[in-house]
């Protein structure tokens, strides 16, 4: 399950499911509201995400592109060691601003 919350004007999405298979549709659903905003700004909290597979990596890049088309920004935060390695080795991390904590990512929008 993925949850959508707001910290001020910033959308924060977090969850506990791996970014694989059917969970990606749930992830999209969590982003629906913020992608309907004029200039969406969001942080994806990966602290409790146990794994990201190739489909999950593609979905992250797709979400980033959808945000950029609306002149918005998607940032990542709280990446656990395994997911950090996956994002780094695949080069996907270089396409995002990545922060150790959600509060730092949210604060970076100011």
FENRA-V681595 format. One record per helix or strand of 3 or more residues. SS is the DSSP state (a for helix, b for strand). FROM is the first residue (numbers start at 0). TO is the last residue. If there is no record, write none. Layout:
((SS FROM TO) (SS FROM TO))
//
This chain:
((b 1 6) (b 9 14) (a 22 34) (b 40 44) (a 53 68) (b 72 76) (a 80 89) (a 91 94) (a 101 106))
//
